[in-house]
Amino acid sequence: MLVRAAARVPEHEVKKAGSGHEEARVRMLAEELHARNVVFLGFVQRSSHLELWERAQAFVVPSVWYENASIAALEAMAQGLPIIASRIGGLPEQVVDGQTRLLVEAQNVDAWEQALRRFRSLSGEAKDRLAQAAQRRSSERFSWRGHLDKVFSAYSEVCG
C-alpha cells in the first residue's frame, strides 16, 4: 500500500528498511509502478537505526495488523520523529493525531497518498513541532520509569 501511494508522489523519497517473506513481491511492485523514489535498504543492523532516524523526516507505519503496541513507532517517537501511521490497532493510542503524527486509514492507497502529500507540504516549523511533540509524548507516556510506576501502582491497588 505504501509503495502504491509513494509511486503517486514521486517527488517524495520513501526508504523501506527491513526484509521478510514479502520483500521480493514488494520490490517487484515498485518496479512495475516505476516507483524509483522507493529505496529498499533491506535488513538494517540495530546499530544503524539511529543513523537512519537522524536523517529521516518521519517514520511511516503502514500497518494492516491489529498489533497492540508498535515498538518501532515508540522507538522512532523517542528519537523525535513524527509518525505517519495506520489508524488501526494500538497505533491511535500511542500517538495523538495532528500533534505527534498523521493517522491514515489502513489499506486505503488514496488516504496514504494524501498523507504523504500533506506531510511533504508542512513547513519546517510544523515538522519540528510534530517531532518535539512525538519525543515529549514518548518520554511522558511511554518511558521505562513511567511503565514501572504504572505496574507498581496496579499491584498496590490490587494488593491493597
C-alpha positions as CSV (number, residue, x, y, z in Angstrom):
1,M,0.0,0.0,0.0
2,L,2.8,2.4,0.9
3,V,4.6,1.6,-2.3
4,R,1.5,2.3,-4.3
5,A,1.0,5.6,-2.6
6,A,4.6,6.6,-2.9
7,A,4.5,5.9,-6.6
8,R,1.9,8.6,-6.8
9,V,4.2,11.1,-5.0
10,P,7.5,10.7,-7.0
11,E,9.0,13.8,-5.5
12,H,8.9,12.3,-2.0
13,E,11.6,9.7,-1.3
14,V,10.5,6.7,0.8
15,K,13.1,4.4,2.4
16,K,12.0,1.0,3.4
17,A,14.2,-0.8,5.9
18,G,13.8,-4.4,6.8
19,S,13.3,-7.7,5.0
20,G,10.9,-10.6,5.1
21,H,8.9,-13.0,3.1
22,E,7.1,-10.2,1.2
23,E,10.2,-8.3,0.2
24,A,10.6,-9.7,-3.4
25,R,6.9,-9.1,-4.1
26,V,7.0,-5.5,-2.8
27,R,10.2,-4.8,-4.8
28,M,8.5,-6.2,-8.0
29,L,5.5,-3.9,-7.3
30,A,7.8,-0.9,-7.0
31,E,9.4,-1.8,-10.4
32,E,6.0,-2.3,-12.1
33,L,4.8,1.1,-10.8
34,H,8.1,2.8,-11.7
35,A,8.4,3.9,-8.1
36,R,12.0,5.0,-8.3
37,N,11.5,7.1,-5.2
38,V,11.1,4.0,-3.1
39,V,14.5,2.9,-1.8
40,F,14.9,-0.6,-0.4
41,L,17.5,-0.8,2.3
42,G,17.0,-4.4,3.2
43,F,17.9,-5.7,6.6
44,V,19.4,-2.9,8.8
45,Q,21.6,-3.8,11.8
46,R,20.2,-2.4,15.0
47,S,23.4,-0.3,15.4
48,S,22.4,1.6,12.2
49,H,18.9,2.5,13.2
50,L,20.0,5.7,15.0
51,E,21.8,6.9,11.8
52,L,18.6,6.3,9.7
53,W,16.4,8.1,12.3
54,E,18.7,11.1,12.4
55,R,18.4,11.6,8.6
56,A,14.7,10.8,8.4
57,Q,11.9,13.4,8.4
58,A,9.2,11.0,9.6
59,F,8.7,7.3,10.5
60,V,6.0,5.5,8.5
61,V,4.0,2.7,10.0
62,P,1.6,1.4,7.3
63,S,0.4,-1.4,9.4
64,V,-2.6,-3.6,8.4
65,W,-2.5,-5.7,11.6
66,Y,-4.2,-5.0,14.9
67,E,-1.0,-5.0,16.9
68,N,-1.3,-3.7,20.5
69,A,1.8,-1.5,20.6
70,S,4.3,-0.9,17.8
71,I,7.7,-0.9,19.4
72,A,9.1,0.5,16.2
73,A,6.8,3.5,16.4
74,L,7.7,4.0,20.1
75,E,11.4,3.9,19.3
76,A,11.0,6.4,16.5
77,M,9.0,8.7,18.7
78,A,11.7,8.6,21.3
79,Q,14.1,9.7,18.7
80,G,11.9,12.7,17.9
81,L,10.4,11.5,14.6
82,P,6.9,12.4,13.6
83,I,4.8,9.3,12.8
84,I,2.6,8.7,9.8
85,A,0.7,5.6,10.8
86,S,-2.4,3.4,10.1
87,R,-5.4,4.1,12.1
88,I,-5.5,0.5,13.4
89,G,-4.8,-1.5,16.5
90,G,-2.9,0.3,19.3
91,L,-1.3,2.9,17.0
92,P,-4.0,5.6,17.5
93,E,-3.4,5.3,21.3
94,Q,0.3,5.6,21.0
95,V,0.3,8.9,19.3
96,V,-2.0,11.9,19.0
97,D,-3.3,12.8,15.5
98,G,-2.1,16.2,14.3
99,Q,0.2,16.6,17.3
100,T,2.8,13.8,17.0
101,R,1.7,12.2,13.8
102,L,-0.7,11.8,11.0
103,L,-3.2,8.9,11.2
104,V,-4.2,7.2,7.9
105,E,-7.0,4.8,7.1
106,A,-5.4,1.4,6.9
107,Q,-5.3,-0.2,3.4
108,N,-6.5,3.0,1.6
109,V,-4.0,4.0,-1.0
110,D,-5.7,7.3,-1.7
111,A,-5.5,8.2,2.0
112,W,-1.8,7.2,2.2
113,E,-1.1,9.4,-0.9
114,Q,-2.9,12.3,0.8
115,A,-0.9,11.8,4.0
116,L,2.4,11.8,2.1
117,R,1.4,14.9,0.3
118,R,0.2,16.6,3.5
119,F,3.4,15.8,5.3
120,R,5.5,17.0,2.4
121,S,3.6,20.3,2.3
122,L,4.2,21.0,6.0
123,S,6.7,23.8,6.8
124,G,9.9,23.0,8.6
125,E,8.5,24.6,11.7
126,A,5.4,22.3,11.6
127,K,7.6,19.2,11.1
128,D,9.7,20.3,14.1
129,R,6.6,20.8,16.2
130,L,5.5,17.3,15.3
131,A,8.9,15.9,16.1
132,Q,9.1,17.7,19.5
133,A,5.6,16.5,20.4
134,A,6.4,12.9,19.5
135,Q,9.5,12.9,21.7
136,R,7.7,14.6,24.5
137,R,4.8,12.1,24.3
138,S,7.3,9.2,24.3
139,S,9.1,10.4,27.4
140,E,5.9,11.3,29.3
141,R,3.8,8.4,28.4
142,F,6.0,5.5,27.3
143,S,9.2,5.8,29.3
144,W,10.6,2.8,31.2
145,R,10.2,4.6,34.5
146,G,6.6,5.5,33.7
147,H,5.8,1.9,32.8
148,L,7.3,0.7,36.1
149,D,5.3,3.3,38.0
150,K,2.1,2.1,36.4
151,V,2.9,-1.6,37.1
152,F,3.7,-0.9,40.8
153,S,0.6,1.3,41.1
154,A,-1.6,-1.6,39.7
155,Y,0.0,-4.1,42.1
156,S,-0.6,-1.7,45.0
157,E,-4.2,-1.2,44.0
158,V,-4.8,-4.9,43.7
159,C,-2.9,-5.9,46.8
160,G,-4.1,-3.1,49.0
